[in-house]
Amino acid sequence: MPQIPDKLYFKIGEVAALLQLKTHVLRYWETEFTLLQPVKSRSNQRLYRRKDVETALLIKELLYQQGFTIAGARKKLNADKQLGLPLTVRQSNEDILAEIKADLVQLRNYLLDPPPP
C-alpha cells in the first residue's frame, strides 16, 4: 500500500501517480462512486483530500485485488458506509509483517548505534 504524503490537497496527476493509474480512470470512478467526490478549485481543477485518496485506494483494492465489479464495489462501499464501518484498505498479513519487521530493524539499529546526546 502506498504511503500517502501529509498534504491537504492533491492534484489528480499526483493521485494517479500514487495509485499507479491513469487520470481518466479516476475521473471515471468519480462518476461511478458517490463517495469519491474531490472538490474543484476556482479554475475547475480537481483537488483530492486525503479522504478521497484513501477512498480511491480502497476502490482500487476492491476492483483489482479482490475482483469486485464496479457495481459490486459500489454496493459494498455503500453498505459499509450505512453500517458505519470505516472505509479503509485492508492490508495483507505479509504487508503487516513486513512493516513490523522494518520497524524492528530500525529500532535495533537505533539501539545498537544511538545518536549522540
Secondary structure, DSSP 8 states (H G I E B T S, - for coil): -----S-S-EEHHHHHHHHT--HHHHHHHHHH-TT---EE-TT--EEE-HHHHHHHHHHHIIIIIS---HHHHHHHHHHHHHHT--------HHHHHHHHHHHHHHHHHHHHS----
